[in-house]
Structures are given as structure tokens and as C-alpha cells.
Amino acid sequence: MPNYRVGRVSQEIQREVNDILQKRVRDPRVQGITITDVEVTGDLQQATVYYSTLKDDEETSKETQIGLDKAKGLIRKELGSRLTIHKTPELFFERDQSVAYGNHIDALLNQIKNDE
């Protein structure tokens, strides 16, 4: 029997973390972040939040990760008050590499098109 609850909780976490980042977190390092995906463990104890930014340079990526790590407590506290689950999952933030990979593939396709 499939467990639909994990999927529903991950979607709810994604929606709420996006809202919290836009409205509650005032750190300029985390402005312009888009939450792309959330993976929750089967026991709902840990959640990995994948994010992407508009800027792709390494300096911005490090600053954004530091800002998210600093805001993790506030985000988890707000998430706990908004969700109706027994225990708020521990949050881990990771940069989503699929956006950069997609840009790389697009650049390769454009290069092939220009070579022809």
C-alpha cells in the first residue's frame, strides 16, 4: 500500500518554506531563492529542501547557504506552528543542481545548432 502522506507533507513543507522565506526571513543573503523540491524521510523526521538562485557564481552560493543555515531555526519554528504534524522535521538545505545541469544542456544544444 503506497504511503501518500509523505508526498502531501513534502508539498506542504515546500509551500510553507517558500512563504516563510518571502515574508518572515529578512536576511538579504536568502532573497531571490526558489524552493524547487522537498524530500521527506518515511518517518517524517528529516526533510531535505532543494533550492535554486538566480545567480550561479560560487560566492553567492556560499553566502546563500550560510544565510539559510542561520535562518534554519526560525524556518523550523514557523513551520512547526503552521503544520499539523506531531513533530516538525529537521531541515537540511541543499542547492538544486538540476537547474545548472539544464542550462549546461541548453548551451550544448545551442552550440550544436550554431555549428551546423
Buried (B, 14 or more C-beta within 10 A) or exposed (E): EEEEEBEEBBEBBBEBBBBBBEEEBEBEBBBEBEBBBBBBEEEBEEBBBBBBBEEEEEEBBEBBBEBBEEBBEBBBEBBEEBBEEEEBBEBBBEBBEEBEEEEEEEEEEEEEEEEE
